[in-house]
Amino acid sequence: MPEQRKMFIEDVIQTSPLMRYDMYYYQMADGTVKQINPFTGTEVWAVPGRGNKPITNDTPAAARPLPKREKEDFCSFCQTRYHETPPEKSRLILENGQYYELPHLPASELFNTTAEFRRTPNLFEIVSLEYWKKNYGYKLTKAQTLWREQYLSEADGLKQVLSVIDYKLDKLGRTSEDIKSMTVDEKLLIADAFFGGGHELISAKRHYRHGANFDSELFSSGEMTPYEHYNYFAFTIGALRDVYANNRYIRYVSVFQNWLKQAGASFDHIHKQLVGLDSWSISIESQIQMVRNNPNVFNEYGPNFATHYNLVFAENDYAIAFAAIGHRYPTIAIYSKAEHSRPQEHSPEELRGMSDLVHACHAAMGSQISCNEEWYYTPIDSVYNMPWHVLIKWRVNTPAGFEGNTSIYINPVSPLELRDKMVPRLYDLRTRGQIASSLRIAEECACDPNPLQYYLR
């Protein structure tokens, strides 16, 4: 890209209220689709012939038969191995079709119920409790301290915590002699992170989908029912609210889901992560600045732009989904239409609409595509609003040398190809009742201008 044109685009991104769509998306005569991400300035080319792989849930040739288990025990998130994680902050159980939350179960009661979803500390934190202690003087709250004392006063709880700490120390490279030489009190200092840390996991009950016969038939977000997925979302948002409430130094909580190892997952067991941060990140700061310059920027560069190029493929009364442009990986964007700009402020109806659309996208892409689900929303201390939106990025390509020395990323699937992969699958899933019936697909979408209402608050 000529430097003068690049500087012009950067200037438009930062300051201009004018929406020059042709500056960001155009197709060459040979079919190459050149894109500039309006929010990040990332340059992406989709080159013909590189994105022909269809969406499939067929059993791969390399799949192995799955050993039958009465209860799953394939990883530390499975229901027979609850004791292998740090103490549960909460669990969601299902009785007579209704979900109920059980907070702070003692270790002696871990196996009295079956968790549909569990909220546990991450054993290997990205932002550690020591970070908050040493940089901000953070201390556990009274409620967290009391829970810690109660949990460790029980023999089963103390045994579980010490076992998990020994496992962590081993994975960090400590020798067995070093671990044995440590006193109980020294080990329990590490346990503070289990009760007051700001990096948490929300894991689902199943490892493999119902009736699975092969190890490729994993239980993914799309394997859930719409109601199950809604409770997965609501439970995650409850954790989000709690992370903010327990650490006043947290200014933003990153929420994401890594699906399969290529996307960074440690376990092929579905789970979301929440990480408390003391800053917004450059990406969020940049997007908030764009809102300051043009309050309607997310409508104009989001669904309005997508409608202009026929990239919208699904919506309901509360959310809209389209193929996003200018990403290193094939990316689906799902935006909440609500006035509320943070997930924890959404009404149950608004949350259900957003959840249904995200669930439908996961169901349509299937469980064999490695992906990242990333949440973006207004920071808790921002007076400028950006809409809650979720990006699902398919990790089907690996940036290499060309991308490194040109800063032009080759995306194997163009936005139109991505749309065309999703639409027939969505129609089929809706016909079979596996996604929400309220979903409008392709030409059924109204595609009204400015559907996002975040700027009204």
Helices and strands as residue ranges (DSSP letters): H 3-15, G 21-23, E 25-27, E 33-36, E 43-46, G 82-84, E 90-95, E 98-103, G 107-109, E 117-121, H 129-136, H 142-153, H 155-171, H 176-181, H 184-190, H 192-196, E 199-204, G 221-223, H 226-246, E 252-259, G 261-263, E 271-277, H 282-293, H 297-301, H 303-308, E 312-315, E 319-323, E 331-336, G 343-345, H 348-365, E 371-376, E 389-394, H 401-406, E 408-410, H 415-431, E 440-441, G 442-444, G 454-456
